[in-house]
Amino acid sequence: MKLIVSESHGQSAKLAAGQIEQCIQNKKDALLGLATGETPVPVYEQLVLAHKQGRVDFSRVRVTNLDEYQGLEQDDPCSYYHFMRGNFLDAADIPDGRFTIPKGNAEPAAELRRLNAFAAANVTDLQLLGVGVNGHVGFNEPADVFQDGYHIVELTGETKQSNACYFPGREIPGKAFTMGVGNIMRAREVVLIAFGEKKTSALRHVLEQGPVTPRVPVSILKFHPNCTIYVDKALMRGITPGPGIEVL
Ligand code: F6R
């Protein structure tokens, strides 16, 4: 596992975007697995800039996303579909036909069949991840077991509290569709980006010696053969990278 510590989150985002651009340069029709939330926004800004400047060719790139709140319509301003269109897809000229995301308002069993069939037929070339303060990846919350494929998850109180700010004046949904940890681990390349001291505790479970456990889902990345982690200095305060972490 590679660890790249930058002065700022903005710097980490530039480097992470550079790795994604390289992936697309190597494979024009790469399947990118993408994330939502505050953390990847500057990564998308960098990718859109690269697209506008003609440095990256997104014309064949395909995108899939980690998760979606259950019950939300795609055009709901709080949906992750809406987030992706607004922050990346439209500006990068990636149409719906090349974008796969759980449909929050779909009949759950049929939707899970559709998503798991997609995952069985397509290998993600590069999976971009953020991490929750409780160590969740996608919406794989702390649990007794790691889940393999797409499933529906009950969001923890901590996650609902962290994300309540994105639902002004309304209640945050209690459940979500999420890609499983198995899906994430089958990506050819994983890029995790995180910043700030509120994520220190979660990253300690990846970067320091200690068990891989579904109680801290992000810890599974210790077992990924091609994972790069971008963090800022503030997050790293108090973490001593263990053996097996290549600090660049
Ligand atoms: C979102 C996702 C989540 C977020 C995590 C961090 O698609 O998969 O795991 O990456 O909750 O969110 P932020 O970046 O808002 O701190």
py3Dmol code that shows the C-alpha trace and the ligand (Angstrom):
import py3Dmol

protein = """\
ATOM      1  CA  MET A   1       0.000   0.000   0.000  1.00  0.00           C
ATOM      2  CA  LYS A   2       1.270   3.459  -0.909  1.00  0.00           C
ATOM      3  CA  LEU A   3       0.733   6.509   1.307  1.00  0.00           C
ATOM      4  CA  ILE A   4       1.115  10.048   0.025  1.00  0.00           C
ATOM      5  CA  VAL A   5       0.982  12.804   2.630  1.00  0.00           C
ATOM      6  CA  SER A   6       0.383  16.337   1.310  1.00  0.00           C
ATOM      7  CA  GLU A   7       0.361  19.768   2.909  1.00  0.00           C
ATOM      8  CA  SER A   8      -3.308  20.262   2.064  1.00  0.00           C
ATOM      9  CA  HIS A   9      -6.396  18.423   0.867  1.00  0.00           C
ATOM     10  CA  GLY A  10      -6.262  20.468  -2.350  1.00  0.00           C
ATOM     11  CA  GLN A  11      -2.809  19.074  -3.049  1.00  0.00           C
ATOM     12  CA  SER A  12      -3.976  15.502  -2.334  1.00  0.00           C
ATOM     13  CA  ALA A  13      -6.899  16.033  -4.710  1.00  0.00           C
ATOM     14  CA  LYS A  14      -4.566  17.135  -7.531  1.00  0.00           C
ATOM     15  CA  LEU A  15      -2.410  14.044  -7.061  1.00  0.00           C
ATOM     16  CA  ALA A  16      -5.397  11.706  -6.850  1.00  0.00           C
ATOM     17  CA  ALA A  17      -6.877  13.265 -10.002  1.00  0.00           C
ATOM     18  CA  GLY A  18      -3.505  12.731 -11.702  1.00  0.00           C
ATOM     19  CA  GLN A  19      -3.662   9.022 -10.874  1.00  0.00           C
ATOM     20  CA  ILE A  20      -7.188   8.805 -12.305  1.00  0.00           C
ATOM     21  CA  GLU A  21      -6.064  10.619 -15.490  1.00  0.00           C
ATOM     22  CA  GLN A  22      -3.213   8.121 -15.829  1.00  0.00           C
ATOM     23  CA  CYS A  23      -5.677   5.246 -15.542  1.00  0.00           C
ATOM     24  CA  ILE A  24      -7.761   6.742 -18.389  1.00  0.00           C
ATOM     25  CA  GLN A  25      -4.653   7.354 -20.472  1.00  0.00           C
ATOM     26  CA  ASN A  26      -3.766   3.663 -20.107  1.00  0.00           C
ATOM     27  CA  LYS A  27      -7.301   2.489 -20.883  1.00  0.00           C
ATOM     28  CA  LYS A  28      -9.612   4.777 -22.849  1.00  0.00           C
ATOM     29  CA  ASP A  29     -12.774   2.911 -21.837  1.00  0.00           C
ATOM     30  CA  ALA A  30     -11.800   2.545 -18.180  1.00  0.00           C
ATOM     31  CA  LEU A  31     -14.572   1.832 -15.697  1.00  0.00           C
ATOM     32  CA  LEU A  32     -14.180   4.295 -12.833  1.00  0.00           C
ATOM     33  CA  GLY A  33     -15.856   3.578  -9.505  1.00  0.00           C
ATOM     34  CA  LEU A  34     -16.650   6.933  -7.922  1.00  0.00           C
ATOM     35  CA  ALA A  35     -17.708   8.319  -4.557  1.00  0.00           C
ATOM     36  CA  THR A  36     -19.777  11.248  -3.335  1.00  0.00           C
ATOM     37  CA  GLY A  37     -19.421  13.506  -0.286  1.00  0.00           C
ATOM     38  CA  GLU A  38     -17.276  16.476   0.569  1.00  0.00           C
ATOM     39  CA  THR A  39     -13.912  14.765   0.083  1.00  0.00           C
ATOM     40  CA  PRO A  40     -13.897  13.983  -3.680  1.00  0.00           C
ATOM     41  CA  VAL A  41     -15.310  17.344  -4.817  1.00  0.00           C
ATOM     42  CA  PRO A  42     -11.866  18.901  -5.525  1.00  0.00           C
ATOM     43  CA  VAL A  43     -10.837  15.691  -7.328  1.00  0.00           C
ATOM     44  CA  TYR A  44     -13.802  16.147  -9.681  1.00  0.00           C
ATOM     45  CA  GLU A  45     -12.886  19.819 -10.146  1.00  0.00           C
ATOM     46  CA  GLN A  46      -9.420  18.767 -11.283  1.00  0.00           C
ATOM     47  CA  LEU A  47     -10.803  16.108 -13.648  1.00  0.00           C
ATOM     48  CA  VAL A  48     -13.289  18.552 -15.173  1.00  0.00           C
ATOM     49  CA  LEU A  49     -10.464  21.062 -15.665  1.00  0.00           C
ATOM     50  CA  ALA A  50      -8.368  18.391 -17.391  1.00  0.00           C
ATOM     51  CA  HIS A  51     -11.362  17.613 -19.635  1.00  0.00           C
ATOM     52  CA  LYS A  52     -11.941  21.290 -20.523  1.00  0.00           C
ATOM     53  CA  GLN A  53      -8.250  21.723 -21.304  1.00  0.00           C
ATOM     54  CA  GLY A  54      -8.317  18.635 -23.521  1.00  0.00           C
ATOM     55  CA  ARG A  55      -5.769  16.771 -21.388  1.00  0.00           C
ATOM     56  CA  VAL A  56      -8.049  13.793 -20.734  1.00  0.00           C
ATOM     57  CA  ASP A  57     -10.367  12.028 -23.134  1.00  0.00           C
ATOM     58  CA  PHE A  58     -13.545  11.036 -21.280  1.00  0.00           C
ATOM     59  CA  SER A  59     -15.403  10.093 -24.462  1.00  0.00           C
ATOM     60  CA  ARG A  60     -15.290   6.340 -23.738  1.00  0.00           C
ATOM     61  CA  VAL A  61     -14.924   6.379 -19.952  1.00  0.00           C
ATOM     62  CA  ARG A  62     -17.623   4.561 -17.964  1.00  0.00           C
ATOM     63  CA  VAL A  63     -18.596   5.363 -14.395  1.00  0.00           C
ATOM     64  CA  THR A  64     -20.196   3.429 -11.585  1.00  0.00           C
ATOM     65  CA  ASN A  65     -20.939   4.738  -8.104  1.00  0.00           C
ATOM     66  CA  LEU A  66     -20.709   3.317  -4.622  1.00  0.00           C
ATOM     67  CA  ASP A  67     -24.061   4.087  -3.141  1.00  0.00           C
ATOM     68  CA  GLU A  68     -27.399   5.878  -3.037  1.00  0.00           C
ATOM     69  CA  TYR A  69     -29.975   6.675  -0.369  1.00  0.00           C
ATOM     70  CA  GLN A  70     -32.946   4.348  -0.532  1.00  0.00           C
ATOM     71  CA  GLY A  71     -36.211   6.022  -1.446  1.00  0.00           C
ATOM     72  CA  LEU A  72     -34.821   9.109  -3.190  1.00  0.00           C
ATOM     73  CA  GLU A  73     -35.812   9.889  -6.774  1.00  0.00           C
ATOM     74  CA  GLN A  74     -32.868  10.509  -9.110  1.00  0.00           C
ATOM     75  CA  ASP A  75     -33.817  14.159  -9.557  1.00  0.00           C
ATOM     76  CA  ASP A  76     -34.042  14.750  -5.799  1.00  0.00           C
ATOM     77  CA  PRO A  77     -31.436  17.449  -5.022  1.00  0.00           C
ATOM     78  CA  CYS A  78     -30.161  15.288  -2.128  1.00  0.00           C
ATOM     79  CA  SER A  79     -29.636  12.148  -4.249  1.00  0.00           C
ATOM     80  CA  TYR A  80     -26.157  10.972  -5.102  1.00  0.00           C
ATOM     81  CA  TYR A  81     -27.273  10.768  -8.743  1.00  0.00           C
ATOM     82  CA  HIS A  82     -27.942  14.507  -8.602  1.00  0.00           C
ATOM     83  CA  PHE A  83     -24.585  15.070  -6.846  1.00  0.00           C
ATOM     84  CA  MET A  84     -22.696  13.179  -9.547  1.00  0.00           C
ATOM     85  CA  ARG A  85     -24.390  14.991 -12.413  1.00  0.00           C
ATOM     86  CA  GLY A  86     -23.748  18.364 -10.781  1.00  0.00           C
ATOM     87  CA  ASN A  87     -20.185  17.787  -9.653  1.00  0.00           C
ATOM     88  CA  PHE A  88     -18.779  15.699 -12.446  1.00  0.00           C
ATOM     89  CA  LEU A  89     -20.788  13.832 -15.071  1.00  0.00           C
ATOM     90  CA  ASP A  90     -22.370  16.741 -16.938  1.00  0.00           C
ATOM     91  CA  ALA A  91     -19.178  18.808 -17.028  1.00  0.00           C
ATOM     92  CA  ALA A  92     -17.155  15.770 -18.151  1.00  0.00           C
ATOM     93  CA  ASP A  93     -19.783  14.979 -20.822  1.00  0.00           C
ATOM     94  CA  ILE A  94     -20.499  11.490 -19.480  1.00  0.00           C
ATOM     95  CA  PRO A  95     -24.092  10.608 -20.401  1.00  0.00           C
ATOM     96  CA  ASP A  96     -26.501   8.435 -18.420  1.00  0.00           C
ATOM     97  CA  GLY A  97     -25.822   5.437 -20.662  1.00  0.00           C
ATOM     98  CA  ARG A  98     -22.249   5.250 -19.391  1.00  0.00           C
ATOM     99  CA  PHE A  99     -23.120   5.786 -15.714  1.00  0.00           C
ATOM    100  CA  THR A 100     -24.391   3.090 -13.331  1.00  0.00           C
ATOM    101  CA  ILE A 101     -25.635   4.092  -9.876  1.00  0.00           C
ATOM    102  CA  PRO A 102     -28.206   2.460  -7.597  1.00  0.00           C
ATOM    103  CA  LYS A 103     -31.694   3.853  -8.243  1.00  0.00           C
ATOM    104  CA  GLY A 104     -32.877   4.912  -4.801  1.00  0.00           C
ATOM    105  CA  ASN A 105     -36.584   4.602  -5.604  1.00  0.00           C
ATOM    106  CA  ALA A 106     -36.413   1.261  -7.459  1.00  0.00           C
ATOM    107  CA  GLU A 107     -37.941  -1.985  -6.230  1.00  0.00           C
ATOM    108  CA  PRO A 108     -35.084  -3.204  -3.969  1.00  0.00           C
ATOM    109  CA  ALA A 109     -34.763  -6.875  -4.972  1.00  0.00           C
ATOM    110  CA  ALA A 110     -34.862  -6.136  -8.706  1.00  0.00           C
ATOM    111  CA  GLU A 111     -32.436  -3.240  -8.296  1.00  0.00           C
ATOM    112  CA  LEU A 112     -29.966  -5.404  -6.374  1.00  0.00           C
ATOM    113  CA  ARG A 113     -30.192  -8.034  -9.136  1.00  0.00           C
ATOM    114  CA  ARG A 114     -29.468  -5.353 -11.757  1.00  0.00           C
ATOM    115  CA  LEU A 115     -26.485  -3.956  -9.816  1.00  0.00           C
ATOM    116  CA  ASN A 116     -24.988  -7.339  -8.982  1.00  0.00           C
ATOM    117  CA  ALA A 117     -25.342  -8.438 -12.625  1.00  0.00           C
ATOM    118  CA  PHE A 118     -23.488  -5.273 -13.669  1.00  0.00           C
ATOM    119  CA  ALA A 119     -20.748  -5.950 -11.101  1.00  0.00           C
ATOM    120  CA  ALA A 120     -20.408  -9.575 -12.253  1.00  0.00           C
ATOM    121  CA  ALA A 121     -19.986  -8.495 -15.875  1.00  0.00           C
ATOM    122  CA  ASN A 122     -17.663  -5.494 -15.355  1.00  0.00           C
ATOM    123  CA  VAL A 123     -14.392  -5.121 -13.466  1.00  0.00           C
ATOM    124  CA  THR A 124     -13.789  -1.662 -12.029  1.00  0.00           C
ATOM    125  CA  ASP A 125     -10.432  -0.342 -13.216  1.00  0.00           C
ATOM    126  CA  LEU A 126     -10.042   2.284 -10.520  1.00  0.00           C
ATOM    127  CA  GLN A 127     -12.187   2.741  -7.428  1.00  0.00           C
ATOM    128  CA  LEU A 128     -12.098   6.159  -5.739  1.00  0.00           C
ATOM    129  CA  LEU A 129     -13.038   6.079  -2.062  1.00  0.00           C
ATOM    130  CA  GLY A 130     -13.637   8.462   0.796  1.00  0.00           C
ATOM    131  CA  VAL A 131     -14.054   7.154   4.329  1.00  0.00           C
ATOM    132  CA  GLY A 132     -16.600   7.803   7.057  1.00  0.00           C
ATOM    133  CA  VAL A 133     -15.528   8.923  10.534  1.00  0.00           C
ATOM    134  CA  ASN A 134     -16.607   5.450  11.705  1.00  0.00           C
ATOM    135  CA  GLY A 135     -14.487   3.733   9.033  1.00  0.00           C
ATOM    136  CA  HIS A 136     -17.271   3.005   6.552  1.00  0.00           C
ATOM    137  CA  VAL A 137     -16.439   2.692   2.854  1.00  0.00           C
ATOM    138  CA  GLY A 138     -19.306   3.224   0.466  1.00  0.00           C
ATOM    139  CA  PHE A 139     -22.095   2.733   2.989  1.00  0.00           C
ATOM    140  CA  ASN A 140     -20.567  -0.468   4.373  1.00  0.00           C
ATOM    141  CA  GLU A 141     -21.123   0.406   8.013  1.00  0.00           C
ATOM    142  CA  PRO A 142     -19.319  -1.277  10.951  1.00  0.00           C
ATOM    143  CA  ALA A 143     -20.783  -4.798  11.196  1.00  0.00           C
ATOM    144  CA  ASP A 144     -20.056  -8.370  12.232  1.00  0.00           C
ATOM    145  CA  VAL A 145     -19.205  -9.502   8.692  1.00  0.00           C
ATOM    146  CA  PHE A 146     -17.934  -8.027   5.439  1.00  0.00           C
ATOM    147  CA  GLN A 147     -20.599  -8.027   2.716  1.00  0.00           C
ATOM    148  CA  ASP A 148     -19.553  -9.126  -0.752  1.00  0.00           C
ATOM    149  CA  GLY A 149     -22.005  -7.660  -3.299  1.00  0.00           C
ATOM    150  CA  TYR A 150     -24.476  -4.798  -3.496  1.00  0.00           C
ATOM    151  CA  HIS A 151     -26.917  -4.782  -0.602  1.00  0.00           C
ATOM    152  CA  ILE A 152     -29.170  -2.511   1.408  1.00  0.00           C
ATOM    153  CA  VAL A 153     -27.782  -1.172   4.630  1.00  0.00           C
ATOM    154  CA  GLU A 154     -29.248   0.512   7.675  1.00  0.00           C
ATOM    155  CA  LEU A 155     -27.271   3.720   8.238  1.00  0.00           C
ATOM    156  CA  THR A 156     -25.786   4.205  11.707  1.00  0.00           C
ATOM    157  CA  GLY A 157     -26.694   7.156  13.913  1.00  0.00           C
ATOM    158  CA  GLU A 158     -23.156   8.493  13.434  1.00  0.00           C
ATOM    159  CA  THR A 159     -23.442   8.447   9.630  1.00  0.00           C
ATOM    160  CA  LYS A 160     -26.891  10.044   9.698  1.00  0.00           C
ATOM    161  CA  GLN A 161     -25.528  12.766  11.976  1.00  0.00           C
ATOM    162  CA  SER A 162     -22.498  13.394   9.713  1.00  0.00           C
ATOM    163  CA  ASN A 163     -24.666  13.618   6.588  1.00  0.00           C
ATOM    164  CA  ALA A 164     -27.716  15.406   8.057  1.00  0.00           C
ATOM    165  CA  CYS A 165     -26.259  18.720   6.832  1.00  0.00           C
ATOM    166  CA  TYR A 166     -26.976  17.592   3.238  1.00  0.00           C
ATOM    167  CA  PHE A 167     -30.706  17.301   4.072  1.00  0.00           C
ATOM    168  CA  PRO A 168     -31.604  20.790   5.277  1.00  0.00           C
ATOM    169  CA  GLY A 169     -35.102  20.943   6.754  1.00  0.00           C
ATOM    170  CA  ARG A 170     -35.876  17.269   6.145  1.00  0.00           C
ATOM    171  CA  GLU A 171     -35.069  13.885   7.573  1.00  0.00           C
ATOM    172  CA  ILE A 172     -32.138  11.906   6.193  1.00  0.00           C
ATOM    173  CA  PRO A 173     -33.171   8.466   4.827  1.00  0.00           C
ATOM    174  CA  GLY A 174     -32.394   5.599   7.214  1.00  0.00           C
ATOM    175  CA  LYS A 175     -31.303   3.113   4.549  1.00  0.00           C
ATOM    176  CA  ALA A 176     -29.102   3.059   1.474  1.00  0.00           C
ATOM    177  CA  PHE A 177     -28.028   0.846  -1.404  1.00  0.00           C
ATOM    178  CA  THR A 178     -24.301   0.233  -1.319  1.00  0.00           C
ATOM    179  CA  MET A 179     -21.665  -1.646  -3.240  1.00  0.00           C
ATOM    180  CA  GLY A 180     -20.224  -4.412  -1.042  1.00  0.00           C
ATOM    181  CA  VAL A 181     -16.704  -4.625   0.316  1.00  0.00           C
ATOM    182  CA  GLY A 182     -16.137  -7.550  -2.064  1.00  0.00           C
ATOM    183  CA  ASN A 183     -17.008  -5.339  -5.055  1.00  0.00           C
ATOM    184  CA  ILE A 184     -14.576  -2.687  -3.817  1.00  0.00           C
ATOM    185  CA  MET A 185     -11.791  -5.214  -3.257  1.00  0.00           C
ATOM    186  CA  ARG A 186     -12.154  -6.578  -6.811  1.00  0.00           C
ATOM    187  CA  ALA A 187     -11.278  -3.183  -8.334  1.00  0.00           C
ATOM    188  CA  ARG A 188      -7.924  -3.331 -10.105  1.00  0.00           C
ATOM    189  CA  GLU A 189      -6.737  -0.170  -8.397  1.00  0.00           C
ATOM    190  CA  VAL A 190      -8.052   1.635  -5.307  1.00  0.00           C
ATOM    191  CA  VAL A 191      -7.472   5.321  -4.509  1.00  0.00           C
ATOM    192  CA  LEU A 192      -8.587   6.486  -1.075  1.00  0.00           C
ATOM    193  CA  ILE A 193      -8.551  10.159  -0.214  1.00  0.00           C
ATOM    194  CA  ALA A 194      -9.188  11.647   3.224  1.00  0.00           C
ATOM    195  CA  PHE A 195      -8.322  14.780   5.134  1.00  0.00           C
ATOM    196  CA  GLY A 196      -8.506  16.376   8.556  1.00  0.00           C
ATOM    197  CA  GLU A 197      -8.227  15.117  12.086  1.00  0.00           C
ATOM    198  CA  LYS A 198     -11.787  13.774  12.218  1.00  0.00           C
ATOM    199  CA  LYS A 199     -10.632  10.969   9.875  1.00  0.00           C
ATOM    200  CA  THR A 200      -7.424  10.146  11.837  1.00  0.00           C
ATOM    201  CA  SER A 201      -9.011   7.391  13.888  1.00  0.00           C
ATOM    202  CA  ALA A 202     -10.452   5.615  10.809  1.00  0.00           C
ATOM    203  CA  LEU A 203      -7.146   5.796   8.916  1.00  0.00           C
ATOM    204  CA  ARG A 204      -5.204   4.489  11.913  1.00  0.00           C
ATOM    205  CA  HIS A 205      -6.924   1.132  11.273  1.00  0.00           C
ATOM    206  CA  VAL A 206      -5.488   1.042   7.752  1.00  0.00           C
ATOM    207  CA  LEU A 207      -2.071   2.576   8.229  1.00  0.00           C
ATOM    208  CA  GLU A 208      -0.962   1.191  11.578  1.00  0.00           C
ATOM    209  CA  GLN A 209      -0.466  -2.421  12.604  1.00  0.00           C
ATOM    210  CA  GLY A 210      -3.704  -4.001  13.785  1.00  0.00           C
ATOM    211  CA  PRO A 211      -6.498  -6.334  12.763  1.00  0.00           C
ATOM    212  CA  VAL A 212      -8.545  -6.245   9.583  1.00  0.00           C
ATOM    213  CA  THR A 213     -12.071  -6.193  10.923  1.00  0.00           C
ATOM    214  CA  PRO A 214     -15.614  -5.529   9.660  1.00  0.00           C
ATOM    215  CA  ARG A 215     -16.032  -3.362  12.781  1.00  0.00           C
ATOM    216  CA  VAL A 216     -13.859  -0.856  10.849  1.00  0.00           C
ATOM    217  CA  PRO A 217     -14.647  -1.684   7.200  1.00  0.00           C
ATOM    218  CA  VAL A 218     -11.877   0.490   5.702  1.00  0.00           C
ATOM    219  CA  SER A 219      -9.294  -1.780   7.400  1.00  0.00           C
ATOM    220  CA  ILE A 220      -9.909  -4.342   4.599  1.00  0.00           C
ATOM    221  CA  LEU A 221      -7.799  -2.145   2.299  1.00  0.00           C
ATOM    222  CA  LYS A 222      -4.714  -3.596   4.020  1.00  0.00           C
ATOM    223  CA  PHE A 223      -5.404  -6.652   1.863  1.00  0.00           C
ATOM    224  CA  HIS A 224      -5.762  -4.794  -1.460  1.00  0.00           C
ATOM    225  CA  PRO A 225      -2.762  -5.408  -3.747  1.00  0.00           C
ATOM    226  CA  ASN A 226      -2.876  -1.990  -5.460  1.00  0.00           C
ATOM    227  CA  CYS A 227      -4.112   0.696  -3.093  1.00  0.00           C
ATOM    228  CA  THR A 228      -2.891   4.293  -2.828  1.00  0.00           C
ATOM    229  CA  ILE A 229      -3.958   6.546   0.026  1.00  0.00           C
ATOM    230  CA  TYR A 230      -3.796  10.347  -0.191  1.00  0.00           C
ATOM    231  CA  VAL A 231      -4.059  12.269   3.084  1.00  0.00           C
ATOM    232  CA  ASP A 232      -3.100  15.671   4.435  1.00  0.00           C
ATOM    233  CA  LYS A 233      -0.683  16.383   7.282  1.00  0.00           C
ATOM    234  CA  ALA A 234      -3.473  17.248   9.730  1.00  0.00           C
ATOM    235  CA  LEU A 235      -4.939  13.746   9.410  1.00  0.00           C
ATOM    236  CA  MET A 236      -1.530  12.072   9.876  1.00  0.00           C
ATOM    237  CA  ARG A 237      -0.856  13.695  13.260  1.00  0.00           C
ATOM    238  CA  GLY A 238      -0.559  10.814  15.739  1.00  0.00           C
ATOM    239  CA  ILE A 239      -0.342   8.026  13.127  1.00  0.00           C
ATOM    240  CA  THR A 240       2.799   5.928  12.759  1.00  0.00           C
ATOM    241  CA  PRO A 241       2.607   3.955   9.487  1.00  0.00           C
ATOM    242  CA  GLY A 242       3.230   0.256  10.028  1.00  0.00           C
ATOM    243  CA  PRO A 243       5.472  -2.057   8.003  1.00  0.00           C
ATOM    244  CA  GLY A 244       4.137  -2.682   4.501  1.00  0.00           C
ATOM    245  CA  ILE A 245       3.167   0.957   4.016  1.00  0.00           C
ATOM    246  CA  GLU A 246       5.311   2.637   1.402  1.00  0.00           C
ATOM    247  CA  VAL A 247       5.396   6.334   2.363  1.00  0.00           C
ATOM    248  CA  LEU A 248       6.024   8.508  -0.707  1.00  0.00           C
TER     249      LEU A 248
END
"""
ligand_1 = """\
16
F6R
C -20.104 8.345 -0.478
C -19.424 7.323 0.294
C -19.003 7.550 1.705
C -18.163 8.808 1.870
C -17.827 9.033 3.346
C -17.044 10.306 3.561
O -20.393 7.894 -1.775
O -19.245 6.291 -0.227
O -18.273 6.429 2.144
O -16.991 8.694 1.126
O -18.999 9.080 4.103
O -17.840 11.404 3.255
P -17.238 12.875 3.238
O -16.307 12.936 2.089
O -18.420 13.775 3.041
O -16.538 13.069 4.552
"""
view = py3Dmol.view(width=600, height=400)
view.addModel(protein, "pdb")
view.setStyle({"model": 0}, {"cartoon": {"style": "trace"}})
view.addModel(ligand_1, "xyz")
view.setStyle({"model": 1}, {"stick": {}})
view.zoomTo()
view.show()
